[in-house]
Amino acid sequence: MDVPGLLESAGLLVPEAVATEDDLTVRDVWDHLIHDEWDTAIDLLQELGEARPLPPTFWEALAGAAEQLRMERSAAWCWWRCAEMRKGVIRADLTLKPAGETRRTLPMPGAGILRPMWNIGHHSPTGGRSVSIAALWVEGRPFLEPGGSATVRLLPLTPAHWQHLAPGRQITMHEDRTVAGTATIVEIHPPVAFVSSPA
């Protein structure tokens, strides 16, 4: 499907009543589509998608359009949000250890590339520490420098391992045996169940 078709598909999944904090609605998106302002339409649709949970098909269509327009970060974000709709949302405040205290000396990429291990309180059958893997997205930044702090989103490889967590719980990030950072859970939402509309 071409970019206009993908964007129209995404736009049709946004209810008319949904508006962003700036009172932008799906009608504003259609105005940009009419004038072939596709990159602006993608940005507006992403904002509308944050105003209310929308089905994975919305994010898939948006990601496809962003990929065709070579908007790599937007495409990555849309695929991330698609996965969150299916697996749930976990947000946390993360502080990385300073460069001299861990093996990391370079900034950590922020767009879901890194998949660190997390100590979320599980133990192995022998009683030792057991870690779980979750991809990491840094909100509002392209990267997070050693010693820096930011709100992050986590996308677990095995969501069932993370069901016991609640806001306020502290977890640790590992890139090797040492603690690379400490995070406090600030928000958790289970996957959203979407009802398919009748054909």
C-alpha positions, 0 to 999 in steps of 0.5 A: 500500500502507498503512503496516502493509503496507509495514512488514510487507513490509520486516520480511519481508525481514529474516532472523530471525538479524539483530540490532542492537548492542543485540540488537534483532531482527525479533521486536521490530519485530513487537511494535511493529507489533502495537501500531500503533507504526509510527514505532518500527517504522520506527526499528528496521527502519532499525537492522536494515538497518544490521546487514546489507546488505538488498535495495533493496526493503527500503529502498523499502518502509521509505521508503514507510511513512516518507513516509506517516507524514510522517517526512521525514528517515527517508524520505530516509535510506531512499531514500538507502540504497536507492540505496547498495545499487544504486550502492555505499557511499562514506564519507569524513571531510570538513572544510569551509573556514571561511566567509571562505575560500569562498562558503559562509557558511551551514551545508550541508544534511546530508540528501542535498540538496546535489550538489557537484562533486568533484575525484577525480583525473580530467583533461579531454581537454585536460589540465585538471581534470575534476570528478564530481558526487556527492550528500552525506549528513552522518552523524548531523547535520542540517547541517555548518557552514563550517569544520566536520568530519564523516563523510559519505556520497557518492552519485556521479551516475556510479559508474564514475568513482569506481571507482579510489578507495580508503581513504586517498585525498584528494579535494576538494569544489567548489561553484564553482571554489574548493575548498570542502572536503577529504575523505579516503576512509575506506570503499568498498563496491561495490553488493551483488548480491542474488539474487531468491528464487524465486516 
